[in-house]
Amino acid sequence: MCLGPLIRVCYTLPCQCHRLHKMAAESLTSIKSSDDNIQIVNQLLLPHTTEWLEIDTIEQAHDAIKTMKIRGAPAIASLAALSVSQHLTRALRAADPPPEFLSSPESLAAHVSTILDFLFTARPTAVNLGAATRRLSRTLQSSVKAGKDVRAIAEDLIGDGRLVAAEDVGRNKAMAKWGGDWLAEQVKGGGGSGDGLNVLTVCNTGSLATSGYGTALGLITYLHETGKLGRAYYTQTAPYHQGSRLTALELKTLQIPSTMIVDTMVGSLFQHHRIHAVAVGADRIAANGDTANKIGTYNAAVLAARHNIPFIVVAPVTTVDLDVADGSGIPIEHRPPLEACVVRGALYPPSVDAQGNRAQAAVMITPEGLDGIYNPSFDVTPAELITAIVTEKGVAVKGSDGKFDLSNVV
Ligand code: MRU
């Protein structure tokens, strides 16, 4: 069903609009889960192929995160937490014989701790994954300490794992509203008059990167829904092309006016077009506001500062890591060098389906056997280049000392 014309018509019909937006957004789901079933959309194959993968084990969840079949800081945390819920739900149902680790609270605690440690290793930079595994670890400890039996401890963990995923959408909508209203207020000409706000984003931070709605892309969606957006701009985001593959798909599905640029065009865009703000997500925000996000974010921040364009980071509280003082303490993931040599990343060499089709063949864009390839997945934007940090709790700007105080937004 084509939603495009209906969505345009319904701008004057708020109720219908909400319903149709919901339908469009649902088609962009990264994870479907009910009871003990989990499916993820294989983000390596989007936008041309929509393949749903069953996740049945902790190992499959770990692999899906590591190989970026699912990606985006909140989405990987949700999958990790849901996979723990699934594992324990199935264990409680496995009657004859029940798994050995259900024999006592101690053995359950040891088993779950091993699983959480393993999931934590899937990707190093996004702190949301660690926040989710730490949260489940705390639930485990307090249930054991409360003297609960094995079943009750497992049920607490199952419930909490599901909550990690379920809570994401509401907080995304909250931060989108905080950030969108704040930006419209800051920028003269935004907020209903003039041509609306033009906002550049990097990578993909929408429904596919979260449990729904998105962070920076949520802010853009909110501006669109409230009639304050002029146009969204987004970088292709090499080498994984989260922008041209995923953000493009999301903006197109939601019928949000948008323009893609190649990563190297940010400076040119700022020179030749009125851009009111840059809004990006984050994988980890240090206590001083330094922010790790997709490679290329720092370039955009430097250019935004040069052009006096507000640079906004939009991320949930779980992305703020107060244990890390500044960006130098954020671990930066380096992806396999080969992923920078191909279009379609991890699918090289291409997978072959049962019929022998190589439909998703990766294309090599370098000579074979290059020995010098630098492929960090993230960079760190220093706090001095960031205008505002938005979480579900509100908007933090720098004080008169030029420093962020994140205590009000965590
Ligand atoms: O390597 P990825 O695709 O997982 O990187 C994603 C990003 O950098 C996002 O900007 C970040 O995780 C925030 S997603 C709401």
Boltz pocket constraint, residues with backbone or C-beta under 6 A from the ligand:
constraints:
  - pocket:
      binder: B
      contacts: [[A, 70], [A, 71], [A, 72], [A, 73], [A, 74], [A, 126], [A, 202], [A, 203], [A, 204], [A, 205], [A, 206], [A, 209], [A, 210], [A, 214], [A, 215], [A, 216], [A, 242], [A, 280], [A, 281], [A, 282], [A, 283], [A, 293], [A, 294], [A, 295], [A, 314], [A, 377]]
      max_distance: 6.0
